[in-house]
Amino acid sequence: KDDSFNLLYDNKIIDSLNRDFSIPSGYELNPNSLKVIKTKVFVERVVDWDTIVVKFKNWDTEKVRLIWIDTPETKHPKKHLEYFWKEASDFTKNHLEGKYITLEQDLENYRDKYYRLLWYIYLENILFNEFLIQKWYARAYLKYPFKYSVNFKNAQKQAKKEKLGMRWNEEIRKEMLKIIREENKEIKEL
């Protein structure tokens, strides 16, 4: 008799467990449904500063979007590159790429319209979504209430108050103004 069962996420087997199991390290389950709400994964690569590709324990890879933050666009098919995308993307890459992280599922949201998983990301014990806001590489998306909305809102207020992050960097601000002037000049010449 086989006493094992499969641990599913998004109708995919991500691990097999015995009925008399202790939860393996890296998983936290919802006790009511035995669905994964937290799992440890490896960051294979950073796509841009709010999207990463992770590898699960079963070697499946998925794109994950950091939930409830708003960042400059870098790869949107209908939008141009937005200011600070390179600095922010490098910031995320330097902190996450090639590292093990913990994903926490937002129970109300699952995937976005691009079919990316929508999760909170922890690097060690730091909620990375909030960390990006604290460093002013992202804005909190506060249109709807969510689990960490108060934390995100407070982090954003504090970053603005202390003028933290790249948006307050005088050199970057000057470079941005120079680019805007050049773009305006090119538009006038057309």
Disulfide bonds with the S-S distance in Angstrom:
none
